[in-house]
Amino acid sequence: MKIEKITLRHVRVPLVEPFRISNGSVSEKDGIIVSVFADGVTGHGEASPMSGSFYSGETPESTWTSLREELIPRILAGRPESIGDVNAILGDGNPFARAGIETAFWDLQAHKDGVPLYAALGGTRRPVESGLAVGIYPSISELLRAVEKYLVEGYRRLKIKVEPGWDTQPLTEVRKRFGDIPLMVDANCAYTRGHIDHLKSLDEFGLIMIEQPLPRNDLEGHALLQAQIRTPLCLDEGAEDLNAVRKAIALGSCRIINIKIQRLGGLTNAIAVHDLCAEAGVPVWAGTMPELGIGCAQAIHLATLGNFRYPTDVESSLRWFVDDIIDPMIRVTDGMIRIPEGAGSAYRLDPGKIRKFMVREESFAASQTSGSTVH
Ligand code: MG
């Protein structure tokens, strides 16, 4: 393929409410939109780390630097002909930056072939079930109000964030108020092995799963806990690559895997984890950071693959953000997201919204002669 240029645009969109998890809180969403122009078409991707750096070590700043100084020069010099080439050139590391550029090439390829992204990924068009996620609130009454406000959109399950001191009481109150709704919790690594006896008490709440209770690399600890608890454990932070997932399955660390395009460094890696889990009989679901619309749209397309068996964390654009940079915005109706018709992701970038929320922009043109970078 003949790459003309690659453009980076850093956008920042205010959240409708602060998002607090066990490790920190954010009130704005940063995303870096990567656009690849080649062969007369354009593909968009999103690199989307948390600005607080509390989910992973990556920040918007480090991701921008890694894209402009490492990955984009490497891609322009490497002259990829296929997605396989793109992945080989990008190598390992920098998962969020990597995801931004790798997914842009998937979107580009789907546009070139005139097919929807889900078809390019090997999925089939179908509505995708969406689940509501809510953060940690200062009080139980605020938590219940938030759940009530958003559940009217018909979400197919509720996920609440937990941490030591904020688990059995909110769960008791949620069960009391909302009855037998499909319910799960996410701890974002907030507990330790010392909490295993306490975590066993969560069995009584009939949860679909407990997501990442223990530290990210403690696969053995998760296996110890899973052996003593009926509720399935799900790895998120700990499912950092194919090897970690393979080891987790072998150890019995979990019974479910959360697949995040950002954490895994792109769609090719996400599909590889999906396929590995399918072979092992371990169901998966599509998580989010949450990303802005470009990243979330890709997660929706990915979630059409066969082993995605639980609702995705992708929600309505306006659930988290005061506005979104895509047209149409993502909408949840009766708890389902229906993918628009069209090639690629079929959610178009809205140039006016990009201008409105843009923090900085930089373009990298492919040199006609040497493949080196010019700005
Ligand atoms: Mg999680």
Residues whose N, C-alpha, C, O or C-beta is under 5 A from the ligand:
A	BS01	MG	D186 E211 D236
